[in-house]
């Protein structure tokens, strides 16, 4: 394992706020079938209101943990990016969940079902859930937004991510095959998305991954044609993963806007 890969695995979000180091973490709570190996960490605000269930944000894992561990030497929920984003979201007044998984699509479905069934025990609001996803994790986050029975999902943040292939294009499918991320929305389009879920899309203007911005731009155009509730923020000088790799004020401003979006749609 190269030092560069180890460094990426340790990278933290470039924005900090008071209370990040004071959040409470409930570690390794199992949510899948017995013996499945699927577990989650729940990050809570440092001063939750007594008796009040806290809205929660799931940091979506679109890669099987076996592949993540093979490349980075740790599970998705132990990545520096996952931990620091979870702490940041918790410090902003929401609960956050990171999780390990064996099969991304099935495990995300199981996690959502577990939250609805065990919300009170976990101290979270199982009817007020947001999704946060980046890069190759985005196609998995789109999938439940195309399904019935997901009224608990109130918003989604999609950062510099692969989205959907339009007819005649195969960039997302090719990236999924190359990098190993789940692509359960393959063959579907923007018209399949729920029309009542606000989406925040962060675009990295200098993204270097093939076809990513091309597909993202078409996704946004399609969403606007359908008059979906979309917020787009373009970071013209931002590279892929600018929230981890580019410690600049424009990067931090996008992060602040993401947190404000989550708070607006989950805490109102």
Protein Blocks (a to p, Z undefined) as FASTA:
>chain_A
ZZklmmmmmpccfbdcehklmcccdehiafbdehklpacdddddfbdcehiacddddddd
fbdfklmmmmnopafklpmklmmmmmmmmmnopacdddddfblmlmmmmmmmmmmmmmmm
nopafkbccdddehjlmmmmmmmmmcghilmpnbdcdehiafbdcehiaklmmmmmmnop
acfkgoiafklpcfkbccdddddfkbcbghklmmmmmmmmmmmmnopacdddddfklceh
klmmmccfklmmmmmmmmmmmmmmmmZZ
